[in-house]
Amino acid sequence: MPDNDVKPDHCPACGARNDCSLADPRTADRECWCYGVTIEPAVLDALPAALRNQACLCPRCAQVEAQLQAGRRPIP
C-alpha cells in the first residue's frame, strides 16, 4: 500500500480497520488500545519505512492479540 493511501483508521500493513481510538473524532479523547500492549520492535521494523508512523497497526499485524485477550480476562 503506497504511503499516500494510508488512512489513520486502517492498518498500514494489511489495510484492515485498526480500531485506533485516536483516529476517530468521537473517541479521540481516549487512549488507543496500543498504549496497553507491547509491540515487538521487529514487528515495526518489518514495515516499509514509508508506512511507519502513519497509522496504528491492527492487533493482528501488531501481533498482540494474546495480550489484548489477557487484558480482558476477569481477575480471579
Secondary structure as GFF3:
##gff-version 3
##sequence-region A 1 76
A	DSSP	three_ten_helix	3	5	.	.	.	ID=ss1
A	DSSP	three_ten_helix	21	23	.	.	.	ID=ss2
A	DSSP	three_ten_helix	33	36	.	.	.	ID=ss3
A	DSSP	alpha_helix	41	45	.	.	.	ID=ss4
A	DSSP	three_ten_helix	49	51	.	.	.	ID=ss5
A	DSSP	alpha_helix	59	62	.	.	.	ID=ss6
A	DSSP	alpha_helix	65	72	.	.	.	ID=ss7
###
